[in-house]
Amino acid sequence: MELDWTTEAPAKDRRVRRSRAALMRAAVELVSERDSTAVTVSEIAEAADVSRQVLYQQFGDRDALLLEAALDLVRRELLADLSGDEDASLLALGRHFAAHRRFYRALLTGASAFALNKALTGLFLPINRQHLGRVFGDRLDAQGVEDLATFLTGGAGAVVNAWVVDGPDPLDPQEFTGRLVRMRSVVGAMITKEARR
């Protein structure tokens, strides 16, 4: 008789997925409530109804959990909304960061800021790289597209960070979208002019 070693794995995977999701949700809620990353592993584990050991096993430490919670939030709630119309994508971006301002502001003003900016750049860079590749076609080499995409992604990230951290309370996604549309128009005109050369 042959044993089926695969029967345990899916149940275990479901438990791991549930506990990871609960930990990330608890981290977002606690950081948002306090407007600070000053939450302990014990508080997060208790709010997620798991042990501290589970948190350490799945994330390594609190800062890694906070970073993964932010990335999970962007992946689940924002990235799918960025694939359509450009103005709608910019509005979705503004709405997302406004809705979760307290959480992102806490991370962007804490020890996780560099790691979060780097990780978010990694999520948004492929979108910009693909767009610029289409615009420039064969007129710009791969390194040129990469450099320009990195530059634009980093610049846009800096504008979003400044808005989330220092913007008026409450944040106005419509007004911010208007600002982004104006910047996109100026940058787009420069890119189009360069692409025609």
C-alpha positions in Angstrom: 0.0 0.0 0.0 1.4 3.4 -1.0 1.0 6.3 1.3 -0.3 9.6 0.0 2.0 12.3 1.3 0.1 15.0 -0.4 -3.1 14.9 1.7 -1.7 16.8 4.7 -0.1 19.6 2.6 -3.2 21.3 1.4 -4.7 21.5 4.9 -1.5 22.8 6.3 -1.2 25.3 3.4 -4.7 26.5 4.2 -3.8 27.0 7.8 -0.6 28.8 6.9 -2.5 31.0 4.5 -5.2 31.8 7.1 -2.7 32.6 9.8 -0.5 34.7 7.5 -3.6 36.7 6.4 -4.8 37.1 10.0 -1.3 38.4 11.0 -1.1 40.9 8.1 -4.7 42.1 8.8 -3.9 42.5 12.5 -0.7 44.4 11.7 -2.5 46.8 9.4 -5.3 47.4 11.9 -3.1 47.9 14.9 -0.6 50.2 13.1 -3.5 52.2 11.6 -5.3 52.6 15.0 -2.1 53.9 16.6 -0.8 55.8 13.6 2.5 54.2 14.6 4.6 51.1 14.0 5.1 50.9 17.8 3.2 47.6 18.1 4.7 44.5 19.6 4.9 41.0 18.3 2.7 39.9 21.2 0.0 42.5 20.4 -0.1 41.5 16.7 -0.1 37.8 17.5 -2.9 38.2 20.0 -5.0 40.3 17.6 -4.5 37.6 14.9 -5.3 34.9 17.5 -2.1 33.0 16.8 1.0 32.4 18.8 4.1 34.6 18.6 6.0 31.5 17.4 3.7 31.4 14.4 4.5 35.0 13.6 8.2 34.3 13.8 7.9 31.1 11.7 6.0 32.8 8.9 7.7 36.3 8.8 10.9 36.1 10.8 10.3 39.3 12.7 7.8 42.2 13.2 9.4 44.5 10.6 9.2 41.8 7.9 5.6 41.3 8.8 4.8 45.0 8.5 6.5 45.2 5.1 4.7 42.1 3.8 1.4 43.5 5.1 1.9 46.7 3.1 2.8 44.8 -0.1 -0.1 42.4 0.4 -2.4 45.4 0.7 -1.1 46.9 -2.5 -1.3 43.6 -4.4 -4.8 42.8 -3.2 -6.4 46.3 -3.4 -4.5 48.3 -5.9 -2.6 46.5 -8.6 -5.6 45.1 -10.3 -7.1 48.6 -10.6 -3.9 49.8 -12.4 -4.4 47.9 -15.6 -7.1 50.0 -17.2 -7.5 53.6 -18.1 -4.6 55.8 -17.0 -6.8 58.5 -15.2 -8.8 55.8 -13.5 -5.5 54.1 -12.4 -4.2 57.4 -10.9 -7.5 57.9 -9.1 -7.4 54.3 -7.8 -3.8 55.0 -6.5 -4.9 58.1 -4.7 -8.0 56.4 -3.2 -5.9 53.5 -2.0 -3.3 55.5 -0.2 -5.9 57.9 1.2 -7.9 55.0 2.6 -4.9 53.5 4.2 -3.0 56.7 5.0 -2.5 56.0 8.7 -0.9 52.7 8.0 1.4 53.9 5.2 2.3 57.1 7.0 3.4 55.1 10.0 5.6 52.9 7.8 6.9 55.7 5.7 8.0 57.6 8.8 9.5 54.6 10.7 12.3 52.2 10.4 10.6 50.4 7.5 10.6 53.4 5.2 13.5 52.5 3.0 12.5 48.8 2.7 8.9 49.8 1.9 10.0 52.3 -0.8 12.3 49.8 -2.4 9.6 47.1 -2.3 6.9 49.4 -3.7 9.3 50.5 -6.5 9.7 46.8 -7.3 5.9 46.4 -7.7 5.4 49.5 -9.8 8.6 49.5 -11.9 7.4 46.7 -14.3 4.3 48.6 -15.1 6.3 51.7 -16.0 8.9 49.7 -17.8 6.3 48.0 -20.0 4.6 51.3 -20.8 7.9 53.0 -21.7 8.9 50.0 -23.8 5.8 50.5 -25.9 6.3 54.2 -26.2 9.9 54.1 -27.3 9.9 50.8 -29.1 13.3 50.4 -30.7 14.3 54.0 -30.3 15.6 53.5 -26.8 17.8 50.6 -25.7 16.8 48.3 -22.8 19.1 50.1 -20.4 17.6 53.5 -21.4 14.1 52.1 -20.8 15.2 50.7 -17.4 16.8 53.9 -16.3 13.8 56.1 -17.4 11.3 53.7 -15.7 13.3 53.7 -12.5 13.5 57.5 -12.6 9.8 57.9 -13.1 8.8 55.3 -10.6 11.1 56.8 -7.9 9.8 60.3 -8.7 6.2 59.3 -8.5 6.9 57.4 -5.3 8.4 60.5 -3.8 5.3 62.6 -4.7 3.0 59.9 -3.2 5.1 59.7 -0.1 5.1 63.4 0.5 1.3 63.5 0.0 0.7 60.6 2.4 3.1 61.8 5.1 2.6 65.6 4.9 -0.6 66.2 2.9 -3.7 67.9 4.3 -6.0 66.0 6.5 -8.1 64.4 5.1 -6.4 63.5 1.9 -8.4 64.4 -1.2 -7.8 61.6 -3.9 -9.6 63.7 -6.6 -7.3 66.7 -6.1 -4.2 64.5 -5.9 -5.3 62.7 -9.1 -5.5 66.1 -10.8 -1.9 66.8 -9.7 -0.8 63.5 -11.0 -2.6 64.0 -14.3 -0.8 67.3 -14.8 2.6 65.8 -14.0 1.9 62.9 -16.4 0.9 65.3 -19.1 4.1 67.3 -18.8 6.3 64.2 -18.6 4.3 62.5 -21.4 4.9 65.5 -23.6 8.6 65.4 -23.0 8.7 61.6 -23.6 6.7 61.9 -26.8 9.0 64.7 -28.0 12.0 62.6 -27.3 10.5 59.5 -28.9 10.0 61.4 -32.1 13.7 62.3 -32.5 
